[in-house]
């Protein structure tokens, strides 16, 4: 899960970030990249300088450049809190992940001004007029690559009103976390098993094409297999298969290929360990060839789910359908 934070000065973004950090969220702030840049230039870090640096970098590298630097660091298995999102292009960068949500933290102007006065940072505005001037400066600009906070705020998925005590804010954050967890995207079973098949294919040593199959029963994997030379034979990519080593055109001399197919290996692997595949589903990255089709039928598999078409698709499909095996093609996850 990735939660992005946006909002006006003094709204409470820092409090939300601290709360989530204490709950295991990894923290990044887009302004950290600006602080690093300021330190490289030996410049005193002020709010005005960070705004100016942000505008400068967006002009040179594109409006989403700060977000891109953070995005490359994100691990799909971890939860993140991303602070200081101030431009719509930054939001668009993070939306490439379907588990990203932008959270707006809101508080009225007068309350936010009082908070800034109480925290007493050196460069925070001390009088109301300076506060309003800062608000206007950071809200929008006629230059598209400049900070566009109002536009970023308008893209928020959820809003938390932070106009009460800290305990109330924490309860609201908890509620949002539950809400986001319940709506978090999960892969379908087809996506889940096909993705595992695609990872399994990476183990293939075949020089021509990497293919793999996963056999599933009651939503549990009971066997996997990828294409390559038989057990105990020199690997294909080490010269074990003369046909593949010749690097001839696709489809030529298939009868002379020594590599076992992914579907074949998944069925044989189950037999090797004494595991029945009767009634199971086979997920394969390519539709089965004629030989694998006959093995699928005789092994008692009930369904074949594939992603890409093998050249001999039509004959295999007709045979599978005649034998009563369900066949489905799914798009790439």
C-alpha positions as CSV (number, residue, x, y, z in Angstrom):
1,X,0.0,0.0,0.0
2,X,1.2,3.5,-0.9
3,X,-0.4,6.5,0.8
4,X,0.5,9.9,-0.6
5,X,-0.1,13.0,1.5
6,X,-1.0,16.4,0.2
7,X,-2.5,19.5,1.8
8,X,-1.8,23.1,2.9
9,X,0.8,24.2,5.4
10,X,-0.1,23.4,9.0
11,X,-2.8,21.0,8.0
12,X,-1.2,18.1,9.9
13,X,0.5,16.1,7.2
14,X,3.5,15.6,9.5
15,X,1.4,14.2,12.3
16,X,-0.2,11.7,9.9
17,X,3.2,10.7,8.5
18,X,4.5,10.1,12.1
19,X,1.5,8.0,13.0
20,X,1.9,5.8,10.0
21,X,5.7,5.5,10.5
22,X,5.0,4.2,14.0
23,X,2.8,1.5,12.4
24,X,5.5,0.2,10.1
25,X,5.1,2.4,7.0
26,X,8.3,3.3,5.2
27,X,8.6,7.1,4.9
28,X,9.6,9.2,1.9
29,X,9.2,12.9,1.3
30,X,9.5,14.5,-2.1
31,X,11.1,17.5,-0.3
32,X,13.9,15.3,0.8
33,X,15.2,15.3,-2.8
34,X,15.1,19.1,-2.7
35,X,17.0,19.2,0.6
36,X,19.7,16.9,-0.8
37,X,20.0,19.2,-3.8
38,X,20.3,22.3,-1.5
39,X,23.0,20.6,0.5
40,X,25.0,19.8,-2.6
41,X,24.9,23.4,-3.5
42,X,25.7,24.5,0.0
43,X,22.5,26.6,0.2
44,X,20.6,27.4,3.4
45,X,17.4,25.4,3.5
46,X,14.3,27.6,3.6
47,X,10.8,27.1,2.5
48,X,11.3,29.6,-0.3
49,X,14.4,27.8,-1.5
50,X,12.7,24.4,-1.5
51,X,9.9,25.8,-3.6
52,X,12.3,27.4,-6.0
53,X,14.5,24.3,-6.3
54,X,11.4,22.2,-6.9
55,X,10.3,24.5,-9.7
56,X,13.8,24.5,-11.2
57,X,14.1,20.7,-11.2
58,X,10.6,20.2,-12.7
59,X,11.6,22.6,-15.5
60,X,14.8,20.7,-16.2
61,X,13.7,17.1,-15.7
62,X,9.9,17.2,-16.1
63,X,7.1,17.9,-13.7
64,X,7.1,14.4,-12.2
65,X,10.9,14.2,-11.6
66,X,10.8,14.2,-7.8
67,X,8.2,11.5,-7.7
68,X,10.1,9.4,-10.2
69,X,13.2,9.4,-7.9
70,X,11.1,8.0,-5.1
71,X,9.0,5.7,-7.2
72,X,12.1,3.7,-8.3
73,X,12.8,2.9,-4.6
74,X,9.5,1.3,-3.8
75,X,9.1,-2.4,-3.0
76,X,5.7,-3.9,-3.9
77,X,5.7,-5.9,-0.7
78,X,6.0,-2.9,1.7
79,X,3.8,-0.1,2.9
80,X,4.8,3.5,2.2
81,X,3.9,7.0,3.2
82,X,4.9,9.6,0.6
83,X,4.8,13.2,1.9
84,X,5.0,16.6,0.2
85,X,3.1,15.8,-3.1
86,X,2.5,19.2,-4.6
87,X,2.1,18.7,-8.4
88,X,-0.5,16.7,-10.4
89,X,2.3,15.0,-12.4
90,X,3.7,13.6,-9.1
91,X,0.3,12.1,-8.4
92,X,0.3,10.5,-11.9
93,X,3.7,8.9,-11.3
94,X,2.5,7.1,-8.2
95,X,-0.8,6.1,-9.8
96,X,1.2,3.7,-12.0
97,X,0.8,1.5,-8.9
98,X,-2.8,0.3,-8.4
99,X,-2.3,0.3,-4.6
100,X,-1.6,4.0,-4.4
101,X,-4.1,6.4,-2.7
102,X,-3.7,10.1,-2.3
103,X,-4.9,11.5,1.1
104,X,-5.7,15.1,1.6
105,X,-5.2,16.5,5.1
106,X,-7.5,19.5,5.6
107,X,-7.8,22.2,8.3
108,X,-9.2,25.7,8.2
109,X,-6.9,28.6,7.4
110,X,-7.1,30.3,10.8
111,X,-6.3,27.0,12.6
112,X,-3.4,26.2,10.3
113,X,-2.0,29.7,10.8
114,X,-2.1,29.3,14.6
115,X,-0.4,25.9,14.3
116,X,2.4,27.5,12.3
117,X,2.8,30.2,14.9
118,X,2.9,27.7,17.8
119,X,5.5,25.4,16.2
120,X,7.6,28.5,15.7
121,X,9.9,27.4,12.9
122,X,12.3,30.1,11.8
123,X,10.9,30.7,8.3
124,X,7.2,30.2,9.1
125,X,5.0,33.3,8.6
126,X,4.5,35.2,11.8
127,X,1.7,37.5,10.7
128,X,-1.6,36.8,8.9
129,X,-0.7,38.8,5.8
130,X,2.5,36.8,5.2
131,X,0.6,33.6,5.7
132,X,-1.9,34.5,3.0
133,X,0.9,35.5,0.7
134,X,2.6,32.1,1.2
135,X,-0.7,30.3,0.6
136,X,-1.3,32.1,-2.7
137,X,2.3,31.5,-3.8
138,X,2.2,27.7,-3.2
139,X,-1.3,27.1,-4.4
140,X,-0.9,27.6,-8.1
141,X,1.3,29.1,-10.8
142,X,0.9,30.1,-14.5
143,X,4.1,28.0,-15.2
144,X,3.0,24.4,-15.6
145,X,6.2,23.0,-14.2
146,X,5.9,25.1,-11.0
147,X,4.3,23.8,-7.9
148,X,0.6,23.3,-8.4
149,X,-0.7,22.4,-4.9
150,X,-4.4,23.2,-5.6
151,X,-4.4,20.8,-8.6
152,X,-2.7,18.1,-6.6
153,X,-5.2,18.5,-3.7
154,X,-8.1,18.2,-6.2
155,X,-6.8,14.7,-7.2
156,X,-7.1,13.3,-3.7
157,X,-8.9,10.0,-3.2
158,X,-9.8,10.6,0.4
159,X,-9.8,13.6,2.9
160,X,-9.2,13.7,6.6
161,X,-10.4,16.8,8.4
162,X,-7.8,17.7,11.1
163,X,-9.7,20.3,13.1
164,X,-9.8,18.7,16.5
165,X,-7.5,17.1,19.1
166,X,-4.6,14.8,18.1
167,X,-6.4,11.7,19.5
168,X,-9.3,12.4,17.1
169,X,-6.9,12.6,14.2
170,X,-5.4,9.3,15.1
171,X,-8.8,7.6,15.1
172,X,-9.6,9.0,11.7
173,X,-6.3,7.6,10.3
174,X,-7.1,4.2,11.7
175,X,-10.5,4.3,10.0
176,X,-8.9,5.2,6.7
177,X,-6.4,2.4,7.1
178,X,-9.1,-0.1,7.6
179,X,-11.0,1.3,4.6
180,X,-8.0,1.2,2.3
181,X,-7.0,-2.4,3.5
182,X,-10.5,-3.6,2.7
183,X,-10.4,-2.1,-0.8
184,X,-6.8,-3.0,-1.6
185,X,-6.5,-4.7,-5.0
186,X,-5.7,-8.4,-5.0
187,X,-4.8,-10.5,-8.0
188,X,-7.5,-12.9,-9.2
189,X,-6.8,-16.6,-8.9
190,X,-6.0,-16.7,-12.7
191,X,-3.6,-13.8,-12.3
192,X,-2.0,-15.3,-9.2
193,X,-1.3,-18.7,-10.8
194,X,-0.3,-17.3,-14.2
195,X,2.1,-14.9,-12.6
196,X,3.7,-17.9,-10.7
197,X,4.0,-19.7,-14.0
198,X,5.7,-16.7,-15.6
199,X,8.2,-16.6,-12.7
200,X,8.7,-20.4,-13.1
201,X,9.5,-19.9,-16.7
202,X,12.6,-17.8,-15.7
203,X,14.2,-21.1,-14.6
204,X,14.1,-22.5,-18.1
205,X,17.5,-23.2,-19.7
206,X,16.0,-23.5,-23.3
207,X,17.7,-21.2,-25.8
208,X,14.6,-20.8,-28.0
209,X,11.8,-19.9,-25.7
210,X,11.1,-19.9,-21.9
211,X,7.8,-21.7,-21.1
212,X,6.4,-23.0,-17.8
213,X,3.3,-24.6,-16.4
214,X,1.7,-24.8,-13.0
215,X,-0.8,-27.5,-12.0
216,X,-3.4,-26.4,-9.5
217,X,-6.0,-28.4,-7.5
218,X,-8.4,-26.9,-5.0
219,X,-6.5,-23.6,-5.5
220,X,-3.3,-25.2,-4.3
221,X,-0.2,-25.7,-6.5
222,X,0.7,-29.4,-6.7
223,X,3.3,-29.3,-9.5
224,X,5.4,-27.0,-11.6
225,X,7.5,-27.5,-14.7
226,X,9.5,-25.4,-17.2
227,X,11.0,-26.4,-20.6
228,X,14.5,-27.7,-20.9
229,X,16.5,-30.9,-21.5
230,X,15.6,-34.0,-19.5
231,X,16.9,-34.7,-16.0
232,X,20.6,-35.6,-16.1
233,X,21.2,-34.2,-19.6
234,X,23.4,-31.2,-20.4
235,X,21.3,-28.0,-20.2
236,X,20.0,-26.6,-23.5
237,X,21.9,-23.4,-23.2
238,X,25.1,-25.4,-22.6
239,X,24.7,-27.3,-25.8
240,X,22.5,-30.1,-24.6
241,X,20.0,-29.7,-27.5
242,X,21.6,-29.5,-30.9
243,X,18.4,-28.3,-32.5
244,X,18.2,-25.3,-30.2
245,X,22.0,-24.7,-30.4
246,X,21.7,-24.4,-34.1
247,X,19.4,-21.4,-33.6
248,X,17.3,-22.2,-36.6
249,X,14.1,-20.5,-37.6
250,X,11.1,-21.0,-35.2
251,X,9.1,-24.1,-36.0
252,X,11.8,-25.9,-38.0
253,X,12.8,-29.5,-37.0
254,X,10.6,-29.6,-33.9
255,X,10.8,-33.4,-33.9
256,X,14.5,-33.2,-33.3
257,X,14.3,-30.9,-30.2
258,X,15.5,-32.7,-27.1
259,X,13.9,-30.2,-24.7
260,X,10.8,-31.3,-22.7
261,X,8.0,-28.8,-22.7
262,X,6.8,-27.0,-19.5
263,X,3.4,-28.8,-19.5
264,X,5.1,-32.1,-20.0
265,X,7.5,-31.5,-17.2
266,X,4.8,-30.4,-14.8
267,X,2.8,-33.6,-15.4
268,X,5.9,-35.8,-15.3
269,X,7.1,-34.1,-12.1
270,X,3.8,-34.9,-10.4
271,X,4.1,-38.5,-11.5
272,X,7.7,-38.7,-10.3
273,X,6.6,-37.7,-6.8
274,X,3.4,-39.9,-6.9
275,X,1.0,-36.9,-7.0
276,X,-2.3,-37.3,-8.9
277,X,-3.3,-34.5,-11.3
278,X,-6.7,-35.9,-12.1
279,X,-9.3,-33.2,-12.2
280,X,-6.7,-30.4,-11.8
281,X,-6.1,-27.2,-13.8
282,X,-3.0,-26.5,-15.7
283,X,-1.8,-22.9,-16.1
284,X,0.7,-22.5,-18.9
285,X,2.4,-19.5,-20.4
286,X,1.8,-20.9,-23.9
287,X,-1.0,-23.0,-25.2
288,X,0.0,-26.7,-25.3
289,X,1.5,-28.4,-28.4
290,X,-0.1,-31.6,-29.7
291,X,2.2,-33.9,-27.7
292,X,1.5,-32.0,-24.4
293,X,-2.2,-31.9,-25.3
294,X,-2.3,-35.7,-25.4
295,X,-0.5,-35.9,-22.1
296,X,-3.0,-33.5,-20.6
297,X,-5.9,-35.5,-21.7
298,X,-4.5,-38.9,-20.6
299,X,-3.4,-37.5,-17.2
300,X,-7.0,-36.6,-16.5
301,X,-6.5,-32.8,-16.2
302,X,-9.9,-31.0,-16.4
303,X,-8.9,-27.5,-17.5
304,X,-6.1,-25.7,-19.4
305,X,-5.6,-21.9,-18.9
306,X,-3.0,-20.3,-21.2
307,X,-1.7,-16.9,-22.1
308,X,0.0,-16.9,-25.5
309,X,-0.8,-19.0,-28.6
310,X,1.5,-21.8,-29.7
311,X,1.8,-22.3,-33.5
312,X,-0.1,-25.6,-33.4
313,X,-3.0,-24.1,-31.5
314,X,-6.0,-25.1,-33.6
315,X,-5.4,-28.9,-33.6
316,X,-4.6,-29.0,-29.9
317,X,-7.8,-27.0,-29.1
318,X,-10.0,-29.3,-31.1
319,X,-8.5,-32.3,-29.4
320,X,-8.9,-30.8,-25.9
321,X,-12.5,-29.8,-26.6
322,X,-13.3,-33.3,-28.0
323,X,-11.9,-34.8,-24.8
324,X,-14.0,-32.5,-22.6
325,X,-11.1,-30.5,-21.3
326,X,-12.1,-26.8,-20.6
327,X,-9.8,-24.4,-22.3
328,X,-9.5,-20.7,-21.4
329,X,-7.2,-17.9,-22.7
330,X,-6.4,-15.0,-20.4
331,X,-4.7,-11.8,-21.0
332,X,-1.3,-11.0,-19.5
333,X,-1.7,-10.0,-15.8
